[in-house]
Each structure stands twice: as structure tokens, then as C-alpha cells.
């Protein structure tokens, strides 16, 4: 007679069985394709308490157990001033999923709430900075965040519509303020709808955002919600719209763009255009070279 599985074991089994193709497969694809994890990496898994970061923690723990590449994991959460309900739910989910979570206190919500401007943007930057700092104190060389496939698509479209630029979200990047540290996004190829389905299947309930005013939040900010709805509408006539956008990010043809940015510097197509000789110039040069 088989024993009853612990909750965290049942969750892992659902990933390896029911969601193997939709979650585990894309997760492994991202890790390998973008070379996110190397031998002896010390990875700080940053947990906000939402569905994405909790799934990320479970996936990385499963990979650590089965991978031929040795690496270590530390599970971190930054408490920027959670309300009691959010804090309790994060801790309960960590216990349910058998995640040894370390929580560091901060007063980020107090600071951002009184700063004016865009508190959500400031809060995200401050929380990431705190996590980098704490991870480095613990000897980690990478932090892992739960940004997924849908985040990549929505961020790209938002940049075009509201930022006036073609700017994507890359799978990993070097920290500019913490030399030697990297940020990785192992859920880069996992769709949000599959993460939601996984949570529902396992009867899991997560907080929707880290803000202490979660009860006043809707499902994301206005612009991102608008983009979600737009993509959902476009998918009715083109089911592959998200895949097309995603693939286009991997096949950018700079020769067809009038301008682009690299390493913070703006470049024009004229730089290449003016540096390249015209057909008439090339013909004249060839004739000159052919003369005795």
C-alpha cells in the first residue's frame, strides 16, 4: 500500500506529471538555452509570495535534486511592510511547499508611500536592491526572479505603446550596482496561464502583490491590464500572437531599424549607411584595381 504524499510532494508530482510539458519542459528549456545556471552557482531565489516566485522555488529545488550540475539555493523574501494577512499567507505557503524561507524586514513601503511619484516603480527598485545586498551578504552570486513568458511579451508591447521604444526583458543580466552578481529568470519560457492552472489544480492560494494595500489592488496596474486584454483579444484571431512576438525578440534585424541603443548609447542607421560604399563607388574601385 502506497503512503499518502505530503502536500509538497503532491505539488512536485503534479509538475513532473500533469504539467511536465507546459511548465517543467519550458523551465528546463530556458535554463539550458540561456545558460542560466552554472557549476557551483549560489542562487538566491527571491520570493514575493505570489504564484510565480513560489513556483520558481519549487522548480529550482526539483532541478537541484536531479541536475548533474551542482549548485546551491537560498530562499529569500524581503518584507517591505506586509500587512499581517499577506505575511501569514507567505509563511504558510512556504511551510506547505517545504521551502526553508528566510525573511528580512525593511520599511520600504513606508518610504515609497511617502515619496510621491510612482511608488510601485520605486518599491520594485528598492526591493531588488535590498535582495541583491542580502544575497551578496549570504555569499550568493545570482538572484532568481519569477518573471515569466507573459511578462516578457507584455513588457515588450508596453514599451512600444507607452515608452516609445522597442525594449525587451532578457533572460539574465549583470548587476550594475553589485559587481559580480547576476539576475536570472528561469521562468522565461513558462506561460502565466499555465502557472495559474498549476496553482488551482493544487488548491494553492497566493497573494497577488506584495503591497500592504493588496486589498485595494486590482489585477495589476492599468496599463499592464490593458495590454493583457489587448493580447487576449488578438489571440482570438491569431492564436500564435504571443509566440510570434516572443520569436521576434530572438530575430531582431538591426539592419532594418533607423535607430537603436547599445550600452546606453544611441546609434543611427546612418553610421553604417555612410560607412558603406555605394554600388557606384565599389564599381569604380574595381575598375581602378583592374587597370594595369
C-alpha positions as a Markdown table, in Angstrom:
| # | Residue | x | y | z |
|---|---|---|---|---|
| 1 | Unk | 0.0 | 0.0 | 0.0 |
| 2 | Unk | 1.5 | 3.3 | -1.1 |
| 3 | Unk | 1.8 | 6.1 | 1.5 |
| 4 | Unk | -0.1 | 9.3 | 1.3 |
| 5 | Unk | 2.1 | 12.1 | -0.2 |
| 6 | Unk | 2.9 | 15.2 | 1.7 |
| 7 | Unk | 1.5 | 18.4 | 0.2 |
| 8 | Unk | 4.8 | 19.5 | -1.2 |
| 9 | Unk | 5.4 | 16.0 | -2.7 |
| 10 | Unk | 2.0 | 16.2 | -4.4 |
| 11 | Unk | 2.8 | 19.6 | -5.8 |
| 12 | Unk | 6.1 | 18.3 | -7.2 |
| 13 | Unk | 4.4 | 15.3 | -8.7 |
| 14 | Unk | 1.9 | 17.5 | -10.5 |
| 15 | Unk | 4.8 | 19.3 | -12.1 |
| 16 | Unk | 6.6 | 16.2 | -13.2 |
| 17 | Unk | 3.3 | 14.5 | -14.4 |
| 18 | Unk | 0.4 | 16.7 | -15.3 |
| 19 | Unk | 2.4 | 19.9 | -16.1 |
| 20 | Unk | 5.5 | 18.3 | -17.4 |
| 21 | Unk | 5.0 | 19.7 | -20.9 |
| 22 | Unk | 3.6 | 23.1 | -20.0 |
| 23 | Unk | 5.8 | 24.0 | -17.0 |
| 24 | Unk | 8.7 | 21.7 | -16.4 |
| 25 | Unk | 9.7 | 21.4 | -20.1 |
| 26 | Unk | 9.7 | 25.2 | -20.8 |
| 27 | Unk | 11.6 | 25.8 | -17.5 |
| 28 | Unk | 14.3 | 23.4 | -18.4 |
| 29 | Unk | 14.4 | 24.9 | -21.9 |
| 30 | Unk | 15.1 | 28.3 | -20.5 |
| 31 | Unk | 17.7 | 27.1 | -18.1 |
| 32 | Unk | 19.6 | 25.3 | -20.9 |
| 33 | Unk | 19.0 | 27.7 | -23.8 |
| 34 | Unk | 20.1 | 30.8 | -21.9 |
| 35 | Unk | 22.8 | 29.1 | -19.7 |
| 36 | Unk | 21.2 | 30.4 | -16.5 |
| 37 | Unk | 22.8 | 28.0 | -14.1 |
| 38 | Unk | 26.5 | 27.1 | -13.9 |
| 39 | Unk | 28.5 | 24.7 | -11.8 |
| 40 | Unk | 28.7 | 25.8 | -8.1 |
| 41 | Unk | 26.4 | 28.7 | -8.6 |
| 42 | Unk | 25.0 | 30.1 | -5.3 |
| 43 | Unk | 21.5 | 31.2 | -6.2 |
| 44 | Unk | 19.2 | 33.4 | -4.0 |
| 45 | Unk | 15.6 | 32.6 | -5.0 |
| 46 | Unk | 13.7 | 35.8 | -4.4 |
| 47 | Unk | 10.2 | 35.1 | -3.2 |
| 48 | Unk | 7.5 | 37.8 | -3.2 |
| 49 | Unk | 4.7 | 35.5 | -2.1 |
| 50 | Unk | 3.0 | 35.4 | -5.5 |
| 51 | Unk | 2.3 | 32.4 | -7.6 |
| 52 | Unk | 5.3 | 33.0 | -9.9 |
| 53 | Unk | 8.1 | 33.1 | -7.3 |
| 54 | Unk | 6.6 | 30.2 | -5.3 |
| 55 | Unk | 6.5 | 28.0 | -8.4 |
| 56 | Unk | 10.1 | 29.1 | -9.2 |
| 57 | Unk | 11.2 | 28.0 | -5.8 |
| 58 | Unk | 9.7 | 24.5 | -6.3 |
| 59 | Unk | 11.1 | 24.1 | -9.8 |
| 60 | Unk | 14.6 | 25.1 | -8.7 |
| 61 | Unk | 14.5 | 22.8 | -5.8 |
| 62 | Unk | 13.4 | 19.9 | -8.1 |
| 63 | Unk | 16.2 | 20.8 | -10.6 |
| 64 | Unk | 18.8 | 20.9 | -7.8 |
| 65 | Unk | 17.9 | 17.4 | -6.8 |
| 66 | Unk | 18.1 | 15.9 | -10.2 |
| 67 | Unk | 20.7 | 18.1 | -12.0 |
| 68 | Unk | 24.2 | 16.9 | -12.9 |
| 69 | Unk | 25.4 | 20.4 | -12.4 |
| 70 | Unk | 25.9 | 21.1 | -8.6 |
| 71 | Unk | 24.5 | 24.4 | -7.3 |
| 72 | Unk | 23.1 | 25.7 | -4.1 |
| 73 | Unk | 19.9 | 27.5 | -3.3 |
| 74 | Unk | 18.9 | 30.1 | -0.6 |
| 75 | Unk | 15.2 | 31.1 | -0.4 |
| 76 | Unk | 14.8 | 34.8 | 0.4 |
| 77 | Unk | 11.9 | 37.1 | 1.0 |
| 78 | Unk | 12.1 | 40.8 | 1.6 |
| 79 | Unk | 9.3 | 42.0 | 3.9 |
| 80 | Unk | 8.8 | 45.6 | 2.8 |
| 81 | Unk | 6.0 | 46.1 | 5.3 |
| 82 | Unk | 3.4 | 43.4 | 4.6 |
| 83 | Unk | 0.1 | 43.5 | 6.3 |
| 84 | Unk | -0.5 | 40.7 | 8.7 |
| 85 | Unk | -2.6 | 38.6 | 6.3 |
| 86 | Unk | -0.1 | 38.7 | 3.5 |
| 87 | Unk | 2.8 | 37.9 | 5.8 |
| 88 | Unk | 0.9 | 35.0 | 7.3 |
| 89 | Unk | 0.0 | 33.6 | 3.8 |
| 90 | Unk | 3.6 | 33.7 | 2.6 |
| 91 | Unk | 4.8 | 31.9 | 5.6 |
| 92 | Unk | 2.0 | 29.3 | 5.4 |
| 93 | Unk | 2.7 | 28.6 | 1.7 |
| 94 | Unk | 6.4 | 28.3 | 2.4 |
| 95 | Unk | 5.7 | 25.6 | 5.1 |
| 96 | Unk | 3.1 | 23.9 | 2.8 |
| 97 | Unk | 5.6 | 23.7 | -0.1 |
| 98 | Unk | 8.5 | 22.8 | 2.3 |
| 99 | Unk | 10.5 | 25.9 | 1.3 |
| 100 | Unk | 13.0 | 26.9 | 4.0 |
| 101 | Unk | 12.3 | 30.6 | 3.7 |
| 102 | Unk | 14.4 | 33.4 | 5.2 |
| 103 | Unk | 12.6 | 36.7 | 5.6 |
| 104 | Unk | 14.4 | 40.0 | 6.1 |
| 105 | Unk | 12.5 | 43.0 | 7.4 |
| 106 | Unk | 12.5 | 46.5 | 5.9 |
| 107 | Unk | 10.5 | 49.7 | 5.8 |
| 108 | Unk | 10.3 | 50.1 | 2.0 |
| 109 | Unk | 6.5 | 50.6 | 1.9 |
| 110 | Unk | 6.8 | 53.5 | 4.4 |
| 111 | Unk | 9.5 | 55.1 | 2.2 |
| 112 | Unk | 7.8 | 54.7 | -1.1 |
| 113 | Unk | 4.3 | 55.6 | 0.1 |
| 114 | Unk | 5.5 | 59.0 | 1.2 |
| 115 | Unk | 7.9 | 59.6 | -1.7 |
| 116 | Unk | 5.2 | 60.6 | -4.3 |
| 117 | Unk | 5.6 | 59.9 | -8.0 |
| 118 | Unk | 5.4 | 56.3 | -9.0 |
| 119 | Unk | 5.5 | 54.3 | -5.7 |
| 120 | Unk | 5.2 | 50.9 | -7.4 |
| 121 | Unk | 8.3 | 51.5 | -9.6 |
| 122 | Unk | 10.3 | 52.9 | -6.7 |
| 123 | Unk | 9.2 | 50.0 | -4.5 |
| 124 | Unk | 10.3 | 47.4 | -7.1 |
| 125 | Unk | 13.7 | 49.0 | -7.4 |
| 126 | Unk | 14.3 | 49.3 | -3.7 |
| 127 | Unk | 13.2 | 45.7 | -3.0 |
| 128 | Unk | 15.5 | 44.4 | -5.7 |
| 129 | Unk | 18.4 | 46.4 | -4.3 |
| 130 | Unk | 17.7 | 45.0 | -0.8 |
| 131 | Unk | 17.6 | 41.5 | -2.2 |
| 132 | Unk | 20.9 | 41.9 | -4.1 |
| 133 | Unk | 22.5 | 43.2 | -1.0 |
| 134 | Unk | 21.2 | 40.5 | 1.3 |
| 135 | Unk | 22.1 | 37.8 | -1.3 |
| 136 | Unk | 25.6 | 39.0 | -1.5 |
| 137 | Unk | 25.9 | 39.0 | 2.2 |
| 138 | Unk | 25.0 | 35.4 | 2.2 |
| 139 | Unk | 27.6 | 34.6 | -0.4 |
| 140 | Unk | 25.3 | 34.2 | -3.4 |
| 141 | Unk | 26.4 | 35.1 | -6.9 |
| 142 | Unk | 23.0 | 35.1 | -8.6 |
| 143 | Unk | 19.4 | 36.1 | -7.7 |
| 144 | Unk | 16.5 | 34.4 | -9.4 |
| 145 | Unk | 13.2 | 36.2 | -10.1 |
| 146 | Unk | 9.9 | 34.8 | -11.2 |
| 147 | Unk | 9.3 | 36.8 | -14.4 |
| 148 | Unk | 7.6 | 34.6 | -17.0 |
| 149 | Unk | 6.9 | 34.4 | -20.7 |
| 150 | Unk | 3.8 | 36.5 | -20.4 |
| 151 | Unk | 5.8 | 39.2 | -18.6 |
| 152 | Unk | 8.2 | 39.3 | -21.4 |
| 153 | Unk | 5.5 | 39.8 | -24.1 |
| 154 | Unk | 3.6 | 42.4 | -22.1 |
| 155 | Unk | 6.7 | 44.4 | -21.2 |
| 156 | Unk | 7.7 | 44.5 | -24.9 |
| 157 | Unk | 4.3 | 45.7 | -26.0 |
| 158 | Unk | 4.1 | 48.2 | -23.2 |
| 159 | Unk | 7.4 | 49.7 | -24.2 |
| 160 | Unk | 6.2 | 50.2 | -27.7 |
| 161 | Unk | 2.9 | 51.7 | -26.8 |
| 162 | Unk | 3.8 | 53.8 | -23.8 |
| 163 | Unk | 7.6 | 54.1 | -23.7 |
| 164 | Unk | 8.2 | 54.8 | -27.4 |
| 165 | Unk | 10.9 | 52.2 | -27.6 |
| 166 | Unk | 11.5 | 48.6 | -28.5 |
| 167 | Unk | 12.8 | 47.2 | -25.3 |
| 168 | Unk | 12.5 | 43.6 | -24.1 |
| 169 | Unk | 13.2 | 41.7 | -20.9 |
| 170 | Unk | 16.3 | 39.5 | -21.3 |
| 171 | Unk | 16.7 | 36.1 | -19.5 |
| 172 | Unk | 19.7 | 37.2 | -17.5 |
| 173 | Unk | 21.7 | 40.3 | -16.8 |
| 174 | Unk | 24.7 | 41.6 | -14.9 |
| 175 | Unk | 24.0 | 43.8 | -11.9 |
| 176 | Unk | 25.3 | 47.3 | -12.4 |
| 177 | Unk | 25.3 | 48.2 | -8.7 |
| 178 | Unk | 26.6 | 44.8 | -7.4 |
| 179 | Unk | 29.6 | 43.8 | -9.4 |
| 180 | Unk | 30.0 | 40.0 | -9.9 |
| 181 | Unk | 26.3 | 39.3 | -9.4 |
| 182 | Unk | 23.7 | 38.3 | -12.0 |
| 183 | Unk | 19.9 | 38.2 | -12.2 |
| 184 | Unk | 18.3 | 35.2 | -13.9 |
| 185 | Unk | 14.8 | 34.5 | -15.0 |
| 186 | Unk | 14.3 | 30.7 | -15.2 |
| 187 | Unk | 10.5 | 31.0 | -15.9 |
| 188 | Unk | 11.3 | 32.9 | -19.1 |
| 189 | Unk | 9.5 | 30.3 | -21.3 |
| 190 | Unk | 6.6 | 29.5 | -19.0 |
| 191 | Unk | 3.2 | 30.9 | -19.7 |
| 192 | Unk | 1.3 | 32.7 | -17.0 |
| 193 | Unk | -1.9 | 30.8 | -17.7 |
| 194 | Unk | -0.1 | 27.5 | -17.0 |
| 195 | Unk | 1.2 | 28.8 | -13.7 |
| 196 | Unk | -2.4 | 29.8 | -12.8 |
| 197 | Unk | -3.7 | 26.4 | -13.8 |
| 198 | Unk | -1.0 | 24.7 | -11.7 |
| 199 | Unk | -1.9 | 26.7 | -8.6 |
| 200 | Unk | -5.6 | 26.0 | -9.0 |
| 201 | Unk | -5.0 | 22.3 | -9.6 |
| 202 | Unk | -3.1 | 22.1 | -6.3 |
| 203 | Unk | -5.6 | 24.2 | -4.4 |
| 204 | Unk | -2.9 | 26.9 | -3.7 |
| 205 | Unk | -3.7 | 30.5 | -2.9 |
| 206 | Unk | -1.1 | 33.2 | -3.2 |
| 207 | Unk | -1.0 | 36.9 | -2.6 |
| 208 | Unk | -1.5 | 39.0 | -5.8 |
| 209 | Unk | 1.1 | 41.6 | -4.9 |
| 210 | Unk | 3.4 | 42.4 | -2.1 |
| 211 | Unk | 1.9 | 45.7 | -1.2 |
| 212 | Unk | 0.4 | 46.1 | 2.2 |
| 213 | Unk | -2.6 | 47.6 | 0.4 |
| 214 | Unk | -3.3 | 44.4 | -1.5 |
| 215 | Unk | -7.0 | 44.6 | -0.6 |
| 216 | Unk | -7.2 | 47.8 | -2.7 |
| 217 | Unk | -5.3 | 46.5 | -5.7 |
| 218 | Unk | -6.9 | 45.1 | -8.8 |
| 219 | Unk | -5.1 | 42.6 | -11.0 |
| 220 | Unk | -2.1 | 44.6 | -11.9 |
| 221 | Unk | -1.7 | 48.3 | -12.9 |
| 222 | Unk | -3.9 | 49.9 | -15.5 |
| 223 | Unk | -1.5 | 49.8 | -18.5 |
| 224 | Unk | -0.4 | 46.2 | -18.0 |
| 225 | Unk | -4.0 | 45.1 | -17.6 |
| 226 | Unk | -4.9 | 47.0 | -20.8 |
| 227 | Unk | -2.1 | 45.1 | -22.7 |
| 228 | Unk | -3.2 | 41.8 | -21.2 |
| 229 | Unk | -6.7 | 42.4 | -22.6 |
| 230 | Unk | -5.3 | 43.5 | -26.0 |
| 231 | Unk | -3.2 | 40.4 | -26.4 |
| 232 | Unk | -6.2 | 38.3 | -25.3 |
| 233 | Unk | -8.3 | 39.9 | -28.0 |
| 234 | Unk | -5.6 | 39.5 | -30.7 |
| 235 | Unk | -5.3 | 35.8 | -29.7 |
| 236 | Unk | -8.9 | 35.2 | -30.8 |
| 237 | Unk | -7.9 | 35.8 | -34.4 |
| 238 | Unk | -4.3 | 34.7 | -34.1 |
| 239 | Unk | -3.7 | 32.0 | -31.5 |
| 240 | Unk | 0.1 | 32.3 | -32.1 |
| 241 | Unk | 0.4 | 36.0 | -31.5 |
| 242 | Unk | 2.4 | 35.7 | -28.3 |
| 243 | Unk | 4.7 | 33.1 | -29.8 |
| 244 | Unk | 5.3 | 35.4 | -32.8 |
| 245 | Unk | 6.2 | 38.3 | -30.5 |
| 246 | Unk | 8.5 | 36.1 | -28.5 |
| 247 | Unk | 10.3 | 34.7 | -31.5 |
| 248 | Unk | 10.7 | 38.2 | -33.0 |
| 249 | Unk | 12.7 | 39.1 | -29.9 |
| 250 | Unk | 15.2 | 36.4 | -30.9 |
| 251 | Unk | 15.4 | 37.5 | -34.5 |
| 252 | Unk | 15.9 | 41.3 | -34.4 |
| 253 | Unk | 17.3 | 42.6 | -37.7 |
| 254 | Unk | 19.2 | 45.8 | -36.8 |
| 255 | Unk | 19.9 | 46.5 | -40.5 |
| 256 | Unk | 16.2 | 47.4 | -40.9 |
| 257 | Unk | 16.0 | 49.8 | -37.9 |
| 258 | Unk | 16.6 | 53.5 | -38.4 |
| 259 | Unk | 18.0 | 53.7 | -34.8 |
| 260 | Unk | 18.9 | 51.6 | -31.8 |
| 261 | Unk | 20.6 | 51.8 | -28.4 |
| 262 | Unk | 23.5 | 49.8 | -27.2 |
| 263 | Unk | 25.3 | 50.1 | -23.8 |
| 264 | Unk | 23.3 | 53.3 | -23.2 |
| 265 | Unk | 24.4 | 55.0 | -26.4 |
| 266 | Unk | 22.0 | 55.9 | -29.3 |
| 267 | Unk | 23.0 | 54.9 | -32.8 |
| 268 | Unk | 21.6 | 55.7 | -36.2 |
| 269 | Unk | 21.4 | 53.6 | -39.3 |
| 270 | Unk | 23.3 | 56.4 | -41.0 |
| 271 | Unk | 26.5 | 55.3 | -39.2 |
| 272 | Unk | 26.5 | 52.1 | -41.2 |
| 273 | Unk | 25.0 | 53.6 | -44.3 |
| 274 | Unk | 27.6 | 56.3 | -44.6 |
| 275 | Unk | 30.4 | 53.9 | -43.8 |
| 276 | Unk | 29.4 | 51.6 | -46.6 |
| 277 | Unk | 30.5 | 52.5 | -50.1 |
| 278 | Unk | 27.8 | 52.8 | -52.7 |
| 279 | Unk | 27.5 | 50.5 | -55.7 |
| 280 | Unk | 28.9 | 53.1 | -58.0 |
| 281 | Unk | 31.9 | 53.6 | -55.7 |
| 282 | Unk | 32.5 | 49.9 | -55.5 |
| 283 | Unk | 32.3 | 49.6 | -59.3 |
| 284 | Unk | 34.8 | 52.4 | -59.7 |
| 285 | Unk | 37.2 | 50.9 | -57.2 |
| 286 | Unk | 37.0 | 47.5 | -59.0 |
| 287 | Unk | 37.7 | 49.1 | -62.4 |
| 288 | Unk | 40.7 | 51.1 | -61.0 |
| 289 | Unk | 42.1 | 47.9 | -59.5 |
| 290 | Unk | 41.8 | 46.1 | -62.8 |
| 291 | Unk | 43.8 | 48.7 | -64.7 |
| 292 | Unk | 47.5 | 47.8 | -65.3 |
